[in-house]
Amino acid sequence: MSGSCVVTIRTFLTVVCLLAPAVAAGQELVELPRLSGPVELDGLSNEPAWEAVDPLPLTTHWPSFGGAISERTEIRVAYDDDHIYFAGRFYDSDPVGIRGNSLYRDRWNGDDTFDIVVDSYNDNRTALLFTTTPLGIMIDQEVSNDADPSGGARPLNREWNGYWEVAARVTQEGWFAEVRIPFSSLGFEVEGEGVVMGLIVGRYVSRKDEKYIFPAIPPNWDMADIKPSQAQDVLITGINEKSPLYVTPYVLGGLDRTRAFVEPVRAPGTETTRRVGLDAKYGLSNNITLDFTLNTDFAQVEADDQQVNLTRFNLFYPEKRRFFQERASILQFNTGDEGRLFHSRRIGLTEDGMPLPILAGARLTGRLGDWDVAAMDMLVDGGADEPRENAGVLRLRRSVLNDGSTLGVMATSRATYDGSVDLAYGLDAALNLFGDEYLTLQWAQTYDSRVRAPEALDAALVRAFWQRRSLNGLGYELEATRAGPAYDPAVGFMQRYNFTAFKTNFTYSWQPGGESPVNRHKAWLTSRLYLRNSDGSVESALQRFRWSTYFRGGSFFNIALNFFYEGLDEPLSFSDDVSVPAGGYFGSDLFLYYELNPGARLKGDAVLHAGSYLDGWRGRLSLSPAWVVSSHLTLNLQYDLNRLWFPRRAQRYDADIGRLRVQAALDTHLSLDAFLQYNMAADRLATNLRVRYRLAEGRDLFVVYNAARDLCPAIGDLAVVGRSDQRLLVKYEHTFQPGF
């Protein structure tokens, strides 16, 4: 049976390859100028070498595409043997209105921005996004999937960090910025005498919610202003080929203090942490990078936000650890609903998120000819009850048909030292058939040495996803997925198991135009049906009617009316004394969301979600105000009030979450991020504090404090204190960067 499926898929792809048109970007190649002399990175770009470079022709991207540019803007791009340079002169008719709200690295806080998108491999799917602000902070992200967020994709990786430099200044005329990016931070392929890259640059005026952009990309898609397939092809010649080496040793010391007790109080246990380790990055060529890690530590990683799970399905937490970020888009194999054949977060973390020591690892990423290549192997030490394990992944992907289509294969492995082995492989085709029409086909299969080998389809996932990627007029998504009872990617992620799903999503979007305060309206009609493979019964069903309005100035309103069905094949327990019996339950609810202009100093959003839930009722009220006190201090408060009522059984479940976050920075070098969060369902209070002192790019001192405590009520005369954990770490890492 599996053989016939493979033959069918192969036959289908052959027909598509023969009939589908070859879609090309169709843009004229622009040769970038070489700097004629030295420039000083001071933000002003007033040297003769810059004056010899013509500014790029800009277009208003939003709110009115092609409209007049209301603030004079000049953006120049040039290069030398080792770097590509960007200069922005952002004149402003009201300099007091320039928004530089934050000095915190990697945190956009409603600031004016200078945005740079570089598709260095010119593959029209992936790119690197560099952003700076009037205060010269650095924000870098990786763009994947052609910046398309549909089908469960996360096209922006905010955890990626590269090596680059920025200088910015604010004057009475406006603000000015210069960016210098070494070619060694980009990765590229030399073709003939030069390198062709994709390029997008733009300015965002926050108080007006206006974006000016080059090239002239219409806002016809989500995230159109950073969409690699729409980038301008530019030619760069005479780049020096180098093999850069970045070596980052670190030293760490700290204390761990844990106790779990009832009366009488016992002394807590304290452990001392002393560790050294090493991360290294070596460019085997311009387009292949080898990363190596020894005794890896993730002390600088921000703690996860608490989540409330009021369903019977798994929660997804993103990867935040820096070692796994380089070209992470190559390793994407998304199967919808946050499903992933590979999810690096499963490496070095237990099921409940506790870290396990990573003894060593190696990671190869880049491009060989027409192939995107990624390979990784990690050795993880076991915990008290878990054996040591080895986890690996191999990913190959190449363009076919046209710039918007790919074929790929992935294989993963997880072998533990107790003899168990988990394997998985997957094949995927993402095809741009014509225009904005895309078809994704996926086949994945898993193997567990501890389980008797099942039938091929029982250990497989099959998915077909057709979409029209359009923000104007009609858009749609049609999806069908089947995951067998034995399909379980050991180093991947699944929300549901053993199901068949059918999903549709139709949208219609338009712009009123004229002097309307509305930038865009969008109507949604969404349907989802999940069936159990075991007996064909309905596990979940949803019918959603949704309306969204995007206002000029950046505010956003959303309303959704949901009708749903949940079929419980076993009781669903929320706590020891609150549960719902097995059965089928129909319901409906209303969802309201409003967000203030994110560029304002006083901003935030509000959510109201209320209606029936299983055989009871659900109510959620979420308020998230934020106050930008100054560029040095931002306060964020969030409170989610979650209530479940089940009148038939006189049961109630409260699952509130409260969070206070403080982001402070003395300058672009010294910053503090602290938050305190309370989870009512777990009755647990947790805090995370991270102080970072950036001596220079690649040289950082971290002081990290984590604490968590169960807040258990007294039982009779017995004061149950529960568990308390505290951890204080001091870490210094120094990157040696020859040639940077």
N, C-alpha and C positions, 0 to 999 in steps of 0.2 A: 504493500500500500504506500509506504513512504517513497519507494522508487517511482511510482506513478506520479506522486506529487512533485518530485524533483524534475521529472521529465516534463510535466505540465508547465512548471515555472520556467524551465530552460527554453521550452518552445515559445512561451509567451514573450520572454525577453528577446528572443531572436526576431520575432515578428516586430516588436517595438523598435529594435535597432534598425530594421530595414525600412520601416515606414515613418518613424518620427523625424521631423525636420531638424537640421543642425542649427540651433539657435546661437547666435554670436552676439556679443555686446554691441558691435557695430560702431564703436566709438573711434574717432580719429586719435592716433597715438600722439601724445604731447611729450616733447623732449624737455626735461627739466634743465635749468641753467646751472652751471658750475660756478661756485663763488670765485670771484676774481681777486680776492684778497682776504686778509684775516678779519674776523668779527669777534667782538667780545660779548660773552653771554651775560648781558646786563639788563635785558628786557627792552631796550630802547631801539635797537636796530637802526641806528643812525650813521653807520659806517658807509664809506663809499661803495664797498662791495654789495651792501644791501640796496643802495640807491640804484645800482645797475640792474637790479632784478625787478621785472614788471610785476605788479600785483595781479592776482588771479581775478577773473570776472566772476562776481558773486550774484546770486539770485535769492530772493526771499523764498524760503521753503515753506514756512507757515507764519502767521495764520492764513495768508492769502498768497498762494503760489504765484510767483512772477510779479508780485506787487512791488511798490517802491521800497527801497531800503531807507528806513527813517534815520538811521545812525550811520555816519560815515565810517566805512570799514575797509582796511587794506590788509590782505594776507599774502605773504610772499613765501615761496619755497625754493630752496637751493641745496647744494650738497658739495662736499669735498671728497677726498679719498676715503675717509673713514666714517663720516657722519652725514645724516640728512638734517637740514635746519629748517625751522618754521618761524616766521616772524609775523606777529599780529599787531596792527595799530588800530585800536578800538576807540575811536573818538566818540565823545558822548555830549549831547546837548544839555544834559543835566548830570554833571559829575557826582553830585550828592546822591543820585539814584543808583550809582554803580553798586552792585551787590557782591561783596566779598564776605560771606557769612561764616566761614569756617577756616581754621588753620590746621584742621585735622586731616592727615593723609588718607586718601581713598574714601573720603566722605563728601559726597555732593550734598550741599545743604541749602539748595535754592540759589546758588551763586550764579553770576554771569560766567560763561565758559568759553574757552577756545578749544575746539574739538578737532582731533586729527585721527583719521581712520587710514591704516596702511594695510592693504592686502598684499603682503610682500611676496607671496608665492603666486599671486595673480590667478588664484583658483576660483574666484567669484563665489566662494562659500565661507571662507574664514578670513579673519583680519584681526589686527591689534588696534585697540582704541586708546588713545592718549588724550587726557583732558587736563587743562590747568585753568586757574581762576585769577581774578585780580590780585589775590594774595599769594599766588605762586604755589599753591598746593598741587600735589601730583596724584592723579587718579588714572589707573591703567586697568584695562579689562580686555578679555579675549572675546571676539565675536565668532559665532559658529552658526551653522544651518542657514546661512544667508540672512541672518538676523530675523528669522521667522519663528514666532513663539508657538505656533499651532502644533497639535498632536502630542502634547506633553513635553515639547522641547524647551530647554532653557538656553536661549541663544546668547546670553551674556554671562561670562564667568568673571565675577567681580573679585575673586580671590587671587587672580593671576597678578604677578608683579614682575616688571622688567627693569632693566638698567637704562636710565635716561636722565636728562638734566633740564631744569626749568629756571627761568628768571622772569619776574614780573614787576611792574611798577604802576602806581596810580598817580596821575598828575591832574592839573586843572583842565586839561584837554580831554582826558579819558583814561584808559588803561592800556598798557603795552606789555607784550610778552614775547619771549623767545624760547624755543624748545630745540634741544639738540639730542638726537637719537643715534647711537652708534649702529652701523649696519650689522654688527655682531649680535645685537639684541633682536633683530628682525628675522633673520633666516631668509634666504632667497636662492633662486636658481639663475645662473648665468646662461644666456642664450645668445650665441654669436659674440658680438662685441659689447653687449650691454645686458641690463636687467630690466624687465618690464614688471612694474608693480601697479596695483590699483590704489587710487588716492581719493579721499574725501576730506575736505576741511570746512569748518564752519564756525560761526559766532552765534552764541545764544545770549539775548538780552532778557534777563530774568524778569524785570519789573513790567516789561511789555509782552512777555511770552512770545518773542519773535526770534526766528532762526534764519540766518543768512548762510548760504551754502555754495560750495563749488564741488563738483559740477552741478548743473541745474537738474536736480532730482525732484520730480513731483511727489507729493505725499500720497501716493497711491497704494502704499503698503504699510503695515505696521513697522515701526522703526526704520522707515525709508531713509532717514538721514544718516544711517550707519550701515546701509545695505551693501555688502561687498560687490554684488553683481551689478550694481549701478555706479560703481566707482569709475573715475577717469583713469584710463591706462596711461602711465607715464614711463618714459625711457630714461634710464640712468646708465651712463657709460664710465668705464675706467675705475670701477670699484676695486679696491685692494682685496684680494682673497686672503683671509686669515683663519686661523684656528684658535679662537679665543679660549682662555682657561680662566674659570672663576673658582676659587677655592675658599670655602667658608668653614673654618673650624669654630667650635664653640666650647665654652666651659659653663657649667651650670652647678649651682648649689642651692639647697633648700631644705625645708622641714615639712614633714607630713604628720598630722596629728589626727587620730581617729579614735572614736569611742562609741560604743553601743552598750547601754546599760539601763538598769532600773535601780531603785533604791535597794540597798545602800550604794552610794556612789563609789565607783572604782576608778583608780587612776587611769587616765587615757594613755594609749600607746603612742609613742613618738618615734618616727624614723627620720634619719638624716639622708638626704639625697646629694650625691656627688657624682658628676658625670661629665665626660668629654665626648665629643663626637665631631663628625666632619660631613659636610656636603660639598660636592664638586660638580662643576659643569664644564664640559669640554666640547668645543665645536669640532667634530671630526671633519666637517666641511662647512661650506656656507649654508647648507640645507639639512644637515644632520647633526643633532646634539645628543651627547651622552651625559646623563646625570647619574651621579653615584652618591650614596648615603651610607654612613657608618654610624651605628648607635644613634639613630635618629631621635630628635626630641622635638616636641611640638608645644613647648611652653608658651610661645607667643600667640598661639591660636585662641581666638575669641570663643568663649563658651557659647553653647547653643541656647537659643531662646526656648523657654518652656512652651509646650503645646498641649492643648486639651484634645483628647481622642474620645469623641462620643459615638464612634462607629466600631465595628468589629474588624476593621481593616488596618493594615500597618501604616504608621506615619513615616514620612520621608524627611530626612535631614541631609542637607547638602554637604559636600566636601569643602573644608576650609583649610586644610593643611597644605602649606606652600609647596612641598616636594612634589605633590601630585598635580600641580596646576599647569606646568609647561605644556603648551599645545594639547591641553586636555580635550579639546574638541575632536581630535582624531579618534579618541577612545570612546566617543559617544555611540551607543547602540540603544536608542530609546525605543521602547515598545508600547508607548501610550500610558496614560494614568500614572506617570512617574516611574513606570517600569523600566528597568535597565538590565541588559545582559551582563554589563559590568558596572560596578559602582565602587570606586576606590575606597569609600568610607568603610566598607566591610573589611578592609585590611588594617590590622593593628588596633581594632576596636572590638570589644565584646558586644553582644546583642543589646546591652543596656547602656552602651556608649562609654564604658570604662576603657582607658588606653592600655594596650599591651606593648611591651618594648619591641621596637623594630630594630633588629640587630644589624641588618645590612640590606641594601637594595640597589638595583641598577635600572635605568630607564633610558630608552632610546626613542627619539621622536624626530620627525622630519619628512623629507620627500626624496625619493629615489626615482628619477625620471618622471613618469606619469603617476607614480604611486605615492600616496600618503602612507607612512609607516610609523607604527608605534609598538614598542615591546617593553615589558616591565617584568621584573622578578624581585620578590621581596621575601626575606626571611624574618618571621615573627616569632618572638619568644612566647612560650605559653605562660599562663597564669597558674594559680594554685590548683585549679581543677581543669585546666585546659592544656593540651599538648602543644609543643612547638609545631609551627606549620610553615609551608612554603606556598606563596600565591604568585601566579603569573598570568600574563595576558599578552596576546599578539593581535594586532589589528593591521589590516591592509585594505586600502581603498583607492580607487582611481576614477578619473572622469571618463564618461562614455557619452556618445551621441552629441553632446553639446556642453557648454560651460555650466549648465544647471543640473547635470545628471551624473550620478556616481554608481558604481558597483563596489561592494566590499565584502570582507569576510573577517570574522573575529573568533578567537579561541581563548578560553580561560581555563585555569587549573587551580586546584587547591588540594594540597597533599599534607596531611598531618603525620606526625611522627608515631602515631599509634597504628598506622597502616591504612587509614581511610583515604580515598581519593575521590574528588569531585571534578568532573570535566564538563565543559560546555563549548558549543560552537554555534555560530550564526552566520547567515548569508543575508545581505540586504541590498536592495536596489532602490535608489531614489531618482526618479526620472522626471525631467521637465519635458512633458510631451509636446506642448505648444503653448505659447502665450504664458498665462499665469496658472496653467493646469499642471499639477504635479501628482505623481503616483508613487507611493512607497510600498514595496513588497518585502516581507521579512520572513525568514525561517530560522528558528533557533531550537537546539536540542541539548539536553543535559544528561549526565550520567553520574550515578552515585554508587560507589563500590559496595556500600553497605546494604543496598537494596537489590533484590532480584531484577534482572534486566526486563523492563516492560516492553510492550509493543512500541514501535517507533513513534507513532502519533501520541501515545500516552506520555511520552517524555519530551514533547515538542510544543513550541509556540509558533503559530502561523498568523500573520497579520497583513492586511491590505488596507491602505489609507489613501484616499483620493481627495484632493483639495484644490480649490481655486483661491490663490493668494491674492486677494484684492481688498483694498480699503475703500474703494469707490464702487458704488453700485452693489451688485450681488456677489457674495462670497459664500463658499460652502465647504464642508468637510464630511466625508462619508468614510466610515471605518468599520471593519469586521476583524475580530481577533478571537483566536481559540488557544487556550493554554491547557495542556493535558494534566492529568492528576499527578504525574511524576515529574512534571517540569518544575525545576527549582534551581535557579542559578545561584550557586554557593557564594560567589563573589559579585552577585548582582543584587537587584532589588525588585520585589513584587508586592503590590498592595493586595492583590487577590490571587487565589490559586484555583486551578481546576474549573475554568469557566469558559463560556463563549459570550462575546459581547458584540452588540451592534450599536453604532453611534452615528448620529447625524447632527450637523450644526449649520444652520443657514443664517446669513447675516445680510443686512442691507444698510448701506451707509451713504450719507450725502452731506454736503455743506450748503447751508442756507445762502451764504454770500451776502453781498451788500454791507449794510451797517448792523447786521444782526449781532447780538452779543454772544451768539452761539457759533462755535467754530465747526462743530460736526455733530450730527445725530447718527445713532447706530441702533438698529433693531436686531434682536437675536431670537431664533427659535431652535431650541436644543432638545434632542431626544436621546435617551440612553436605555439600553436593555441588557442586563446581565443574566445569563442562564447557567445553572449548575449542570456540568457535564454528567454527573452521576445519575440524575433522574430527569433532566430537562426542566426542572422547576425554576421559577423566577427567583433569583437572588436579590436583585435590585432593579428598579425601573424609575425613570425620571422624565418628566416633561416640563420644560422651562420656557417661560416667556420673559424676555429681558429687554430693557431699554436703557441706552446710555447717552448722555449728553456731555460734550466737551465744550467748555466755555472759553471764550477769549480771555486771556489772563491766566489760564492754567487750572481753574477749578474744574471739578468733575463730579457728575451725578449719575447714579446707577440704581435701577429698580428692577427686581426680578420676582415673578410669581412662580412658585414651584409646586408641581403635583408629583407625588412619588409613591412608590410601593417598596416595602422591605419585607423579604421573606426570611425569617429566622428559622434555621433548621435545628437550633439548640438555643437554650436561654442565653441572653446577653446580660452579663453582670457588670455593673458600674462600681459596686462596693459590696461589702459583706452583707448589707441589709437593703440594697437596691438592685433589682434585676427585673428583666422583662422575659416572660415565658416565650417559648418557641411558638411560631405562628406567622400568619400573613397580616401585614398592617398597611392600610392606605392612609395618606395624609397630604397636607398642603401647608405651605408657609410663605411668608413674605420677607424679602431681603431688600434693605435700603442701605445705600452707601453714599456718602458725600465727602469730598476732599477739597480743602481750601487750596488756594494757590501755593504750591510748594516753595515758591520764591519769597514769600512774605516772612517777616520776622516772627509774627505770631500765626501759626498755621496748625494743621492737624487734620484728622479725619474722624468720622463717626459711622458706626454700623448699627443697624437695628435688624435683628433676625428673629422672627417670632412665628409660631404656628403649631400645628399638631406634630407629634413625633412618636412613632410606634403606637402604643395604646395610651399615650399621655400627651403632654404639651412641652414645648421648648421655648425658652426665651433667651435672647442674647443681646446685650447692649455693650458696645465697645466704644470708648472714647480715647483718642490718642492726641492730646494737645502737645505742641512743641513750641518752645520760646527760644528764639535766637537772641540771647541777652546781648552778645557782642560777638565779634569774630573769635574771641577767646573762650566763649562759654555758650553751650547749648544745653537746654534741659528738655528731656522727653519723658512724658508720663503716659503710660498706657494702662487702662483697666478694662478687662473683659469680664463682664458679669454674665455667667452662664448658669441657667437654672433648668432643671428637668423636673416635671411634676407627673406623677402617675396616680390620679385620684382613686382608681379602682382598688388599688392596694395601699392607699394612704402612704405613698412613698415619695420622697423628694431627694434630689441629688444636686448639690451645689459644687460647681467646678470653676470658680473664679480664678483669674490670673491677674496679678498686678505687677507692673514693672516700672521702675524709675531708672532712667539712664542719664548719666552726666558725661558730656564730652567737653573736655577742656584742653586748651593748648596755649602755651606761652608764646610759641612761634612755630615755624615749620619743623623744628627739631625736637622740642619737648612737648609731649602730649599725654593726656590721661583719658582713659575710657573706663567708666565704672557703671555697673548696674546692680540693682537690688531687685530680685523678683520673688514673688510669692505664688505658690501653686496650692490652691485650696483643696483640690482633689487629693493630692499627695500629702497635704498638710506639711509642706516643706518650704523653708526659707533659704534662698541661695544668693550669694553675691559673687561678683567677679570684678576684679580691679586690675587694670593693665597700665603700667607706666612705660612709655617708650621714649628713649632718648636717642635720636638719630644723629650720630656724630658726623656722618657723611653717607652718601649712597652706598649701601652694602655693609655699613658698620653700625650696629645697633646694640643698645643696652636695654634689656627688658626686666621689669620687676612685676611679677604676677602673683596675685593673691586670690585664692578661691576658698570659699567657705560655704557649707550647706548644713542645715540642721533640721531634723524632724521636730515639729511642734505638736507633740502628742498630748492630749488632755489626761488629767489624772483619772485613775480608775480606783474609786473608793479612797482609801488612805494611801494608795501607792502612786507616787509621782512617776509616771512613765516618761522618761526623757527621750528615748529613741536613739537615733544615730546622729552623730556630729562628725563632720569632716572639715579639716582645715589644711591648706597647702600654701606655702610661701616659697617662691622660686625667684632666683636672680640668675639671669642668663646674659652672656655677652657673646656676640658673634661678629666676626671680622672677615669681610670678603676681600681677598686679594684679586685684583682685576688688572692684570697687565694690559696696557694699551687703552684703558678706559679713562 
